[in-house]
Amino acid sequence: MTERQTGWLLVVVLVGQLILVASQVTAGDSSKSQLAAFGLRLTAPIARAAHGGIGSVSSMRNHFHGRRGLLRENERLRQEVEGLRLELTHFYGLDEEAERLAQAIGFSRQERGDLRMAEVLYLDRSSWLRNMLIYAGRTDIEINQPVLAADGLVGRIVLVKGSYAHVQLLIDAAASVSAMVERTRRQALVQGTNSGGLELIYLPLQADIQVGDLVATAGIDGVFPRGIPIGTVTSVEPGDELFHRIQLEPAVDLNRLDRVYTLDRPALPPPLEELPRLANP
Amino acid sequence: MRILRFLAALVAVICLQLFGSWLYPSFPRAFDLFLVLTVLCALRGNSAIGLLAGMAAGLSADALSAGPYGLFGFTNTLIGYTTARVSQRLVIQRASQYFLVTAAAIVVQQLLLTALASLLFDHGRLPDLAWLPIKAITGGFIAFLTIVLRATLYRGRERRRRGRLERLRL
């Protein structure tokens, strides 16, 4: 190939990629291109194989760690299970009672939905384009499905190809979720920051908020159901003339994440899902 | 054969990127192995190979990142082509020169990404330029190590070949 031909090839390739990038930016995150899905299909199996290798190395290391460590871990887990069982006894009967009361006042409770486990193949929580790659096995996964960990909300699925998916992390600067302060039920918006933290925005200055308050999903954005822990308030400062400036510590420790759960349920309650169809028959 | 070698190197880079981020959370901020691979391929002096290697490595990096697909593809294609053109005009043979060229390529790539991101994104998502010197040094160092290792392997192979020839003459 001559230098002239290479020059033309460069122009074509660069313009093509620029159009590809621009089309995704204008169409929003939820409509990634077929080429992106193809790229995911090519790289994700390599990532899975590498993850398998990492898992083997990790299990070998654990094996050599010795029996003493395992016994200590076992003892700690046993104590934790006992503690959780004790805690559970407080909740016996509460669920049925809540159901009865809800029926009595005609309140329809949110459906919980199914949680399905997925493996974390790759997690980049530090760079400017934070990302998580997961493998869901035979489970069906969809765009916009919430992704959770045992401690709370992780993010949502933004690209799916087969059993592999890209997850937009909650700490991403482009991510946001409707939230409420658990103590006061006051609603606001949680947004990721460029530094990898979380911010509670649009909470008016007159609203009551304290360091240590728990923040959970409000369930009004049509993506995340209500009540999933997001984080804890770590600092409250007076922001501009209208709103507080509030920093949150994420509920989920991304440093220790090796498996997550996809929530298989409609984010909107059934009566609300019917609305658009009723409006546009 | 060359394509197969490049693909094997690309797979190795993906695996190293995954292993690195598992081992050390800030790995993606401090290392860009995809760009190092692009520069090493481009420094062979063929601009078409530099362009295609940059595109393949960049699109692979895109598949592991959350940005719009093609962002790293665009920058790495440009870097691959430019590096190949530069190496046609300059004699780059020493490992220290590889270090400098790779570090410079990383700086240019990050500046390009910053320019593109500030044009395209409205969320304030920008590359972390505080990590730029570290990224440039680590990238340059990996290129340096690769060249030193390659030269050592080449010398060893050459010595063995000469030894065999000597024995045949005797």
Boltz contact constraints between the chains, C-beta under 6 A:
constraints:
  - contact:
      token1: [A, 1]
      token2: [B, 48]
      max_distance: 6.0
  - contact:
      token1: [A, 6]
      token2: [B, 47]
      max_distance: 6.0
  - contact:
      token1: [A, 6]
      token2: [B, 48]
      max_distance: 6.0
  - contact:
      token1: [A, 10]
      token2: [B, 51]
      max_distance: 6.0
  - contact:
      token1: [A, 10]
      token2: [B, 81]
      max_distance: 6.0
  - contact:
      token1: [A, 13]
      token2: [B, 55]
      max_distance: 6.0
  - contact:
      token1: [A, 13]
      token2: [B, 77]
      max_distance: 6.0
  - contact:
      token1: [A, 17]
      token2: [B, 70]
      max_distance: 6.0
  - contact:
      token1: [A, 17]
      token2: [B, 73]
      max_distance: 6.0
  - contact:
      token1: [A, 17]
      token2: [B, 74]
      max_distance: 6.0
  - contact:
      token1: [A, 20]
      token2: [B, 70]
      max_distance: 6.0
  - contact:
      token1: [A, 21]
      token2: [B, 68]
      max_distance: 6.0
  - contact:
      token1: [A, 21]
      token2: [B, 70]
      max_distance: 6.0
  - contact:
      token1: [A, 21]
      token2: [B, 71]
      max_distance: 6.0
  - contact:
      token1: [A, 24]
      token2: [B, 68]
      max_distance: 6.0
  - contact:
      token1: [A, 25]
      token2: [B, 68]
      max_distance: 6.0
  - contact:
      token1: [A, 25]
      token2: [B, 120]
      max_distance: 6.0
  - contact:
      token1: [A, 33]
      token2: [B, 69]
      max_distance: 6.0
  - contact:
      token1: [A, 35]
      token2: [B, 69]
      max_distance: 6.0
  - contact:
      token1: [A, 36]
      token2: [B, 69]
      max_distance: 6.0
  - contact:
      token1: [A, 39]
      token2: [B, 59]
      max_distance: 6.0
  - contact:
      token1: [A, 39]
      token2: [B, 63]
      max_distance: 6.0
  - contact:
      token1: [A, 40]
      token2: [B, 63]
      max_distance: 6.0
  - contact:
      token1: [A, 43]
      token2: [B, 60]
      max_distance: 6.0
  - contact:
      token1: [A, 43]
      token2: [B, 63]
      max_distance: 6.0
  - contact:
      token1: [A, 46]
      token2: [B, 11]
      max_distance: 6.0
  - contact:
      token1: [A, 46]
      token2: [B, 14]
      max_distance: 6.0
  - contact:
      token1: [A, 47]
      token2: [B, 18]
      max_distance: 6.0
  - contact:
      token1: [A, 50]
      token2: [B, 15]
      max_distance: 6.0
  - contact:
      token1: [A, 50]
      token2: [B, 18]
      max_distance: 6.0
  - contact:
      token1: [A, 54]
      token2: [B, 22]
      max_distance: 6.0
  - contact:
      token1: [A, 122]
      token2: [B, 18]
      max_distance: 6.0
  - contact:
      token1: [A, 124]
      token2: [B, 21]
      max_distance: 6.0
  - contact:
      token1: [A, 124]
      token2: [B, 28]
      max_distance: 6.0
  - contact:
      token1: [A, 126]
      token2: [B, 25]
      max_distance: 6.0
  - contact:
      token1: [A, 126]
      token2: [B, 26]
      max_distance: 6.0
  - contact:
      token1: [A, 126]
      token2: [B, 28]
      max_distance: 6.0
  - contact:
      token1: [A, 126]
      token2: [B, 29]
      max_distance: 6.0
  - contact:
      token1: [A, 127]
      token2: [B, 28]
      max_distance: 6.0
  - contact:
      token1: [A, 127]
      token2: [B, 29]
      max_distance: 6.0
  - contact:
      token1: [A, 128]
      token2: [B, 125]
      max_distance: 6.0
  - contact:
      token1: [A, 128]
      token2: [B, 127]
      max_distance: 6.0
  - contact:
      token1: [A, 128]
      token2: [B, 128]
      max_distance: 6.0
  - contact:
      token1: [A, 129]
      token2: [B, 65]
      max_distance: 6.0
  - contact:
      token1: [A, 129]
      token2: [B, 66]
      max_distance: 6.0
  - contact:
      token1: [A, 129]
      token2: [B, 67]
      max_distance: 6.0
  - contact:
      token1: [A, 130]
      token2: [B, 66]
      max_distance: 6.0
  - contact:
      token1: [A, 131]
      token2: [B, 65]
      max_distance: 6.0
  - contact:
      token1: [A, 131]
      token2: [B, 66]
      max_distance: 6.0
  - contact:
      token1: [A, 173]
      token2: [B, 123]
      max_distance: 6.0
  - contact:
      token1: [A, 173]
      token2: [B, 124]
      max_distance: 6.0
  - contact:
      token1: [A, 173]
      token2: [B, 125]
      max_distance: 6.0
  - contact:
      token1: [A, 174]
      token2: [B, 123]
      max_distance: 6.0
  - contact:
      token1: [A, 194]
      token2: [B, 124]
      max_distance: 6.0
